[in-house]
Amino acid sequence: MFKTLPPPDPMMGGMKSLSPRLIVSDPDSASAFYQVALGAEEVFRAPPGDDGRPTVVDHRIGRWSFRVSPAVSSWGWLSPGDIGGSAVLLEIEVDDPDGVGDRMIAHGAEVIVPIENRPYGKRSGRIRDPFGHLWIITGELR
């Protein structure tokens, strides 16, 4: 299917970052959720498009960044609700997985797999945020 080649050197291609972009129906509500539930800092907001929604909102958590954008089917930007679920798992490692999970749930997220000590040596679980994205919340055993 794919021809085996040596892996490219990301530095030779000039890659400077990799930032997931979460496609959601309501970027304003999603941005507010990620700020309160995950402690994300909004660092940039594009002006509203024709539909009144920002085309992108950039966030930072520590040294990591991610973006939120509205679903626009004509661009091929589909939210989890548009495709019947999330095609990607976002995994975050935190000092207090229980606290992060509790905050997410308090603000509308749903437990998919409870956060518990796991046999592979981590405390983790899965949460679906109010916009359909799936998160693995993981940390040290308790």
C-alpha positions in Angstrom: 0.0 0.0 0.0 2.7 2.5 1.0 6.2 2.2 -0.3 8.7 1.8 2.6 11.0 4.8 2.8 13.3 6.2 5.5 11.3 8.5 7.8 11.6 12.2 7.0 13.6 14.4 9.3 11.0 16.8 10.7 13.6 19.4 11.3 14.7 19.3 7.6 11.2 20.1 6.6 11.0 23.1 8.8 8.3 21.7 11.1 8.0 23.9 14.1 4.8 22.7 15.8 1.9 20.3 15.7 -1.4 21.7 17.0 -4.7 19.8 17.0 -7.7 21.7 15.8 -11.0 20.6 17.4 -13.9 21.1 15.2 -17.1 22.0 17.1 -20.5 23.4 16.5 -20.0 26.3 18.9 -16.5 27.6 19.2 -17.4 30.2 21.8 -18.9 27.7 24.2 -16.1 25.2 23.5 -13.4 27.8 24.3 -15.2 28.7 27.5 -15.4 25.0 28.5 -11.7 24.3 27.8 -10.7 27.4 29.8 -12.7 26.5 32.9 -12.4 22.7 32.8 -8.8 22.4 31.6 -7.3 25.7 32.6 -6.6 26.6 28.9 -5.6 30.2 28.1 -7.1 31.8 25.1 -4.2 33.4 23.2 -5.8 34.3 19.9 -9.3 34.7 18.5 -10.0 35.3 14.8 -12.7 37.8 13.8 -16.1 36.3 13.3 -16.8 34.8 9.9 -20.1 35.3 7.9 -22.0 33.2 10.4 -20.8 35.2 13.4 -18.5 32.4 14.7 -14.8 32.8 15.0 -12.9 30.7 12.4 -10.3 29.8 14.9 -9.6 30.3 18.6 -6.1 29.4 19.8 -5.5 28.0 23.3 -2.4 27.2 25.3 -2.0 24.9 28.3 1.5 25.2 29.6 3.7 24.9 26.5 1.1 23.0 24.5 -1.4 24.5 22.2 -4.6 23.5 20.4 -7.2 25.3 18.3 -11.0 25.3 18.2 -12.9 26.0 15.0 -16.5 25.8 13.9 -17.9 23.0 11.8 -18.2 24.1 8.2 -19.3 21.2 6.1 -18.5 22.9 2.8 -14.8 23.0 3.9 -14.9 19.4 5.1 -14.7 20.5 8.7 -17.0 18.1 10.6 -17.6 17.9 14.3 -18.0 14.6 16.2 -21.7 15.1 16.1 -21.6 15.4 12.3 -19.7 12.1 11.9 -21.4 10.1 14.7 -18.5 10.2 17.1 -14.9 11.3 17.6 -12.3 9.9 15.3 -9.4 11.0 17.5 -8.5 10.4 21.2 -6.8 13.4 22.9 -4.6 12.2 25.8 -3.4 14.5 28.5 -1.1 13.6 31.4 -1.8 15.7 34.5 -0.8 15.8 38.1 -4.4 15.2 39.3 -6.5 13.2 36.8 -9.4 12.9 39.2 -9.5 16.7 39.7 -9.4 17.4 35.9 -12.0 14.7 35.3 -14.3 16.1 38.0 -14.0 19.6 36.6 -14.8 18.4 33.1 -17.8 16.5 34.3 -19.0 19.5 36.4 -19.0 21.5 33.2 -21.0 19.1 31.1 -18.6 16.3 30.1 -19.5 12.6 30.3 -17.6 9.7 31.8 -16.9 7.0 29.2 -14.4 5.0 31.3 -14.0 6.0 35.0 -10.7 7.3 36.1 -9.1 4.5 38.1 -5.7 2.9 38.8 -4.9 0.7 35.7 -2.8 -2.4 35.6 -0.4 -0.7 33.2 0.8 1.6 36.0 -1.2 4.8 35.4 -4.4 6.3 36.8 -6.5 7.1 33.8 -10.0 7.2 32.3 -11.9 8.5 29.3 -14.2 11.5 29.2 -16.3 12.8 26.3 -16.5 16.6 26.4 -19.8 18.4 25.7 -18.7 18.9 22.0 -18.1 15.1 21.4 -14.3 15.0 21.6 -12.8 12.1 23.6 -10.1 12.7 26.1 -7.9 10.2 28.0 -7.1 11.8 31.3 -4.0 10.1 32.8 -1.5 10.6 35.6 0.4 8.7 38.3 -1.2 6.0 40.4 -3.0 7.1 43.5 
